[in-house]
C-alpha cells in the first residue's frame, strides 16, 4: 500500500497492491475520513495531518 498526501489541499489518495497491480482504495479531502484496513485498521482525516 502507498499513500499520497497533498498538504496544500489537504487530501489523501491511497493505493493497494491487488493481483500485481495497484488499485485506488481511498480518495478523501479536508475533513473526510479514509477508513483503511491494510496493513492494519486506521482512520485518516487529511485535515488532521496538517499542522
C-alpha positions in Angstrom: 0.0 0.0 0.0 1.1 3.5 -0.6 -0.4 6.9 0.2 0.0 10.3 -1.4 -0.8 13.2 0.9 -1.1 16.7 -0.5 -0.7 19.3 2.3 -1.9 22.2 0.1 -5.4 20.8 -0.4 -5.2 18.8 2.2 -6.0 15.4 0.6 -5.1 11.7 0.7 -5.1 9.1 -2.1 -4.3 5.5 -1.1 -3.5 2.6 -3.3 -3.2 -1.1 -2.5 -1.5 -3.9 -4.5 -4.0 -6.4 -5.8 -3.2 -9.2 -8.3 0.1 -7.5 -9.2 -1.4 -4.0 -9.9 -2.1 -1.0 -7.7 -5.8 -0.2 -7.1 -7.0 3.0 -5.6 -8.7 2.2 -2.3 -9.3 5.7 -0.9 -9.5 9.3 -2.0 -10.5 11.9 0.6 -10.1 15.6 1.1 -10.3 18.0 4.1 -12.4 16.6 7.0 -13.5 13.4 5.1 -12.4 10.1 6.7 -10.5 7.4 5.0 -11.0 4.0 6.8 -8.3 1.7 5.7 -7.8 -1.9 6.7 -4.4 -2.9 5.2 -1.8 -3.5 6.6 -3.8 -2.6 9.7 -7.0 -0.8 10.6 -6.6 3.0 10.6 -8.8 6.0 10.1 -7.1 9.1 8.5 -8.5 12.6 8.2 -6.3 14.7 5.8 -7.0 18.0 7.6 -5.6 16.4 10.8 -2.3 15.6 9.1 -1.5 19.2 8.5 -0.4 21.4 11.4 
